[in-house]
Amino acid sequence: MDRGALQRFAKTLLEPSDEIALESTTNAWAVADLLEPYLAKVVVSNALATKGRTPGRRRMGDGARCLAASAAR
């Protein structure tokens, strides 16, 4: 996905009240910087550092919900 496509995604599908959590990868900070103006909160996390913080079974999105909840504290 290029920068323009990501901006179109942000402008059309994201709400100012939305919050996201990104796994810390090579481009995570560039993506976070690009999306930040369209969101209430952006959290970037090291997956290895937060691996054990999601209670129960691991499902897609569990880590993001856990990070968003902990960032709100």
N, C-alpha and C positions, 0 to 999 in steps of 0.2 A: 504494500500500500504506500503510495507516495504522499507527500505533504498536502497537496491539494485535495486528494481523496479523503484524507483524515479530517481536514477542515470542513469539507462538505458533510461528512458524517456527523461531526460535532454540531454544526449549524442546524442540521435537519432532524437529528434523532435525540440529541441530548437536551435536557432541561436544566435551567440554572440551579435547581434544587438537587440535581443528581450528584452522587458521590461515586468515585471509582477507586479501585486498588489495582496497582500494576506490580507485577513481579519484576524485580530489579534485573534487567538484562542490558545488553549493550545500548539499545536505543530507548530505554525506559524514560530517561530524563528528558530526552528530546520530545517524546510523545507526551509526557506529563506537562512540559512547558507549553506545548501546542494546545492541549485540551484544557488547561487550567482556567483560561478566561471564560469558558463555557460551563463550568461546573462549580458547585459549592465547595467541593473538597477533592483533592487528588492525593492518594497515599502511594508511595513507592516502598516496597518491602523486599528484603533479601529473603528468598524462600527458605534457605537453610536456617536462618535465624528465627523464623516464625513457624517452622515446620511442626513443632509440637504444641502449638497454641490452639489448634482447632480440635475441640473435644469430639469424641465419637467417630463414626465412620467418615472417611474422606469422600466427598462428592465434588463434582465440578461446582465451583462457586463458594464452597465452604471457607476457603482461605480468604477470599475477598470479603465475605461477610464478617469474618473474624477480625480482619485488619480494619475494616471500616468501623466496626464497633469499638475497637480499642483506640482508634485515632480520635473518636468522638469524645473520649474521656478526658 
